[in-house]
Amino acid sequence: MSVFTLDLTSLETAATDATTARDTLSSVVTDLAKALFTALPGDFDAHGLSIKRVKSNVGNADFLVWENDDDGRLVFLEEYATCDEEGGRYLHGDFHAWIPSPTHDDKRAFAEACAAGLLDDVRATLEEQARQARTLTESLSAVTV
């Protein structure tokens, strides 16, 4: 076997590993985005994460978006149905309501932000919001007629 054949085999193995790892990361981020979308209140807006309502000429839909610190873009973290178009899809077929698909780089950047503490920050914010709501509720209960 020549050195060239060995190098080609190791290159093919590395490419397969990279593709598998990339697909797994994409799947994990998509699952995390779905879980966050379900768990977060509709008016949540902190740490670059928010629920964005996109309106079309037929109706509207809510999406979990994240402001990428690297370039300030809003990244739609969820795929909108099956993206027929390159890089996204029009909401309800409305050409004025484009929903871009997250790129691999977007998903990787979001995963890096999560690993750096984003989810801990989100949890702390939600806990503080709950504490404030309980305090206000207790205050109002004391003055209820």
C-alpha positions as CSV (number, residue, x, y, z in Angstrom):
1,M,0.0,0.0,0.0
2,S,1.4,3.4,-0.9
3,V,1.6,6.4,1.4
4,F,-0.9,8.1,-0.8
5,T,-3.5,5.4,-0.2
6,L,-3.0,5.5,3.5
7,D,-3.4,9.3,3.5
8,L,-6.6,9.1,1.5
9,T,-8.1,6.5,3.8
10,S,-7.4,8.6,6.9
11,L,-8.8,11.6,5.1
12,E,-12.0,9.7,4.3
13,T,-12.3,8.6,8.0
14,A,-11.7,12.2,9.2
15,A,-14.4,13.5,6.8
16,T,-16.9,10.9,8.0
17,D,-16.2,11.8,11.6
18,A,-16.5,15.5,10.9
19,T,-19.9,15.0,9.1
20,T,-21.2,12.8,11.9
21,A,-20.2,15.3,14.6
22,R,-21.6,18.2,12.6
23,D,-24.9,16.4,12.1
24,T,-25.1,15.5,15.8
25,L,-24.4,19.1,16.9
26,S,-27.1,20.4,14.6
27,S,-29.6,17.9,16.0
28,V,-28.8,18.7,19.6
29,V,-29.1,22.5,19.0
30,T,-32.4,22.0,17.1
31,D,-33.7,19.9,20.0
32,L,-32.5,22.5,22.6
33,A,-34.1,25.3,20.6
34,K,-37.5,23.5,20.5
35,A,-37.2,22.9,24.3
36,L,-36.4,26.5,25.0
37,F,-39.2,27.7,22.7
38,T,-41.7,25.5,24.7
39,A,-40.3,26.5,28.1
40,L,-39.8,30.2,27.8
41,P,-42.6,32.7,28.3
42,G,-43.8,34.3,25.1
43,D,-42.5,37.7,26.2
44,F,-39.0,36.5,27.2
45,D,-36.3,38.8,25.9
46,A,-32.9,38.6,27.7
47,H,-29.4,37.5,27.0
48,G,-30.0,37.8,23.3
49,L,-32.8,35.2,23.3
50,S,-36.3,36.2,22.5
51,I,-39.5,35.0,21.0
52,K,-40.2,36.8,17.7
53,R,-43.5,37.0,16.0
54,V,-43.4,37.0,12.3
55,K,-46.5,38.2,10.5
56,S,-47.5,37.2,7.0
57,N,-50.5,38.1,4.8
58,V,-52.2,34.8,6.1
59,G,-51.4,34.9,9.8
60,N,-48.4,34.8,12.0
61,A,-46.0,32.5,13.8
62,D,-43.6,32.7,16.7
63,F,-40.0,31.7,16.5
64,L,-37.1,31.5,19.0
65,V,-34.4,33.9,17.9
66,W,-30.9,34.6,19.3
67,E,-28.8,37.6,18.7
68,N,-25.4,36.3,17.6
69,D,-22.7,38.3,19.5
70,D,-20.3,37.8,16.7
71,D,-22.1,39.9,14.1
72,G,-25.3,41.1,15.8
73,R,-27.6,39.2,13.5
74,L,-30.8,37.7,14.7
75,V,-30.6,33.9,14.2
76,F,-33.8,31.9,13.9
77,L,-32.8,28.8,15.9
78,E,-35.6,26.6,14.6
79,E,-36.1,25.3,11.1
80,Y,-39.4,26.5,9.7
81,A,-41.0,23.4,8.5
82,T,-39.1,21.9,5.6
83,C,-37.1,24.6,3.9
84,D,-37.9,24.4,0.2
85,E,-35.8,27.5,-0.7
86,E,-32.0,27.7,-0.3
87,G,-31.4,28.9,3.2
88,G,-34.9,29.3,4.4
89,R,-38.6,29.6,3.6
90,Y,-41.4,32.1,3.2
91,L,-43.9,32.1,6.1
92,H,-47.2,30.9,4.7
93,G,-45.8,31.5,1.2
94,D,-45.7,35.2,1.8
95,F,-42.8,36.8,-0.1
96,H,-42.6,39.5,2.6
97,A,-42.1,37.1,5.4
98,W,-38.8,35.3,4.9
99,I,-37.7,32.9,7.6
100,P,-33.9,32.1,7.3
101,S,-32.7,28.7,8.3
102,P,-29.9,28.6,10.9
103,T,-26.5,27.8,9.3
104,H,-24.1,25.4,10.8
105,D,-22.0,28.3,11.9
106,D,-25.0,29.8,13.7
107,K,-25.7,26.6,15.5
108,R,-22.1,26.2,16.5
109,A,-22.0,29.8,17.8
110,F,-25.2,29.2,19.8
111,A,-23.7,25.9,21.2
112,E,-20.6,27.8,22.2
113,A,-22.6,30.5,23.9
114,C,-24.6,27.8,25.8
115,A,-21.3,26.2,26.9
116,A,-20.1,29.6,28.1
117,G,-23.1,30.0,30.4
118,L,-26.0,31.3,28.4
119,L,-28.4,28.7,29.7
120,D,-27.4,29.5,33.3
121,D,-28.0,33.2,32.7
122,V,-31.4,32.4,31.2
123,R,-32.3,30.3,34.2
124,A,-31.2,33.0,36.6
125,T,-33.3,35.6,34.8
126,L,-36.4,33.4,34.9
127,E,-35.8,32.7,38.6
128,E,-35.5,36.4,39.3
129,Q,-38.7,37.1,37.3
130,A,-40.5,34.5,39.3
131,R,-39.2,35.9,42.6
132,Q,-40.3,39.4,41.6
133,A,-43.8,38.2,40.6
134,R,-44.2,36.4,44.0
135,T,-43.1,39.5,45.9
136,L,-45.6,41.7,44.0
137,T,-48.3,39.1,44.5
138,E,-47.7,39.0,48.2
139,S,-47.7,42.8,48.3
140,L,-51.0,43.0,46.5
141,S,-52.6,40.2,48.6
142,A,-51.9,42.3,51.7
143,V,-54.0,45.2,50.3
144,T,-56.8,43.3,48.6
145,V,-60.3,44.5,49.7
